[in-house]
Structures are given as structure tokens and as C-alpha cells.
């Protein structure tokens, strides 16, 4: 993975959080994950294909997911995530996917990003690929972006 690829994914995520939700963002220290990638309460999994191939996993706390859903629904209070809420999280994933494809094209990588799959529950993803994890603290809560891309 190249720095421009990692930065493109981070820039896309930051843009969605700031422009769609007005969230303030603080980027944590990136780290390299080995064979297992921890997942928080909610994860959005995106597949990448084209000049780059791999996965992007956005992992959120349940509270962060609730706040994102509330913001997408005009500020409605979200006590539990129902089917409409899961659909909103999937749409959040679509926004990240579209913005990521655009940011990657700006650094000369033509890619397609698959429709998101949403995982509920704390778990671990296992892969033979290495992931770069970027922790993000936002005014909506914590999220981690796990990135594994290869040419």
C-alpha cells in the first residue's frame, strides 16, 4: 500500500464526516494490523477492485452508528437500530465508497467499490492481507478505518 492510497481513503472518510454531518475530525496514529482486524459494534465492509484490489472496513461503536443515523434522519432520536437505521448505515457506506473512488481517481487509480455489507456485533475479521488502521475521533464518536489495498 502506498501513502497516497491510504491518504485518499482517509480524505474520503473525513470529507463525508465533515461535509455531510458537520463533524469535527481528529486523526489518530495509524497502525498495521496483522492476521486479525478487530471490529467494533458495527462495521461497514467495502470491496475494492480495478487498478487496486482489496477491502476497506469502517468500524464504529454502536453509539457512533446511532449518531450517524440520527444525523441522516434529520436529528431524530435513535434508541435502537431498526431496519431503517441499518439501511442508513449501508448508505453511509455507499457515501464512503463513492468518495473513496473519487479520491483514488484523483491520484490516478481507477477503481470500483462494491456495495457495502454491514456487520453487527463485536467480532474479528481474519485475512492473510495486512491492513492499515486509521483511528478517527469525531464529534459523532469513534470510528476506525481499516484499509488493505494492492495493485
C-alpha positions, 0 to 999 in steps of 0.5 A: 500500500502506498501513502497516497492510497491510504491518504485518499481513503482517509480524505474520503472518510473525513470529507463525508464526516465533515461535509455531510454531518458537520463533524469535527475530525481528529486523526489518530496514529495509524497502525498495521494490523496483522492476521486479525482486524478487530471490529467494533459494534458495527462495521461497514465492509467495502470491496475494492477492485480495478487498478487496486484490489482489496477491502476497506472496513469502517468500524464504529461503536454502536453509539457512533452508528446511532449518531450517524443515523440520527444525523441522516434522519434529520436529528431524530432520536435513535434508541435502537437500530431498526431496519431503517437505521441499518439501511442508513448505515449501508448508505453511509457506506455507499457515501464512503465508497463513492468518495473513496473512488473519487479520491483514488481517481484523483491520484490516478487509480481507477477503481470500483467499490462494491456495495457495502455489507454491514456487520453487527456485533463485536467480532474479528475479521481474519485475512492473510492481507495486512491492513492499515488502521486509521483511528478517527475521533469525531464529534459523532464518536469513534470510528476506525478505518481499516484499509488493505489495498494492492495493485 
